[in-house]
């Protein structure tokens, strides 16, 4: 298992891309999907998570039966994120003048399975490729 710890800030997205691009646990035929998923999930966490303390994110990549990405972080609003998953529909945001809401759908379609877990001190998004 490979692990990366990074501050959940968009300026660090290059670290996520490099980590996914060089991970030996991700097969070549899954790498493009893993890159899209990892950058989308990281972007959502960096933009929307309310961190209890440090904006620290752990990303691990492992392969037991299937390759998987595990995003682990401490969030004060993970329950809000879980509720938003149920109502996620793409829409055009007039304020930013761009479409929003496609990332979760895209992640779901590219992944074999996506699991969301809230533990007492960590929130986890686990993506099976």
Order of alpha helices (4+ residues) and beta strands (2+ residues): beta-alpha-alpha-beta-beta-alpha-beta-beta-alpha-beta-beta
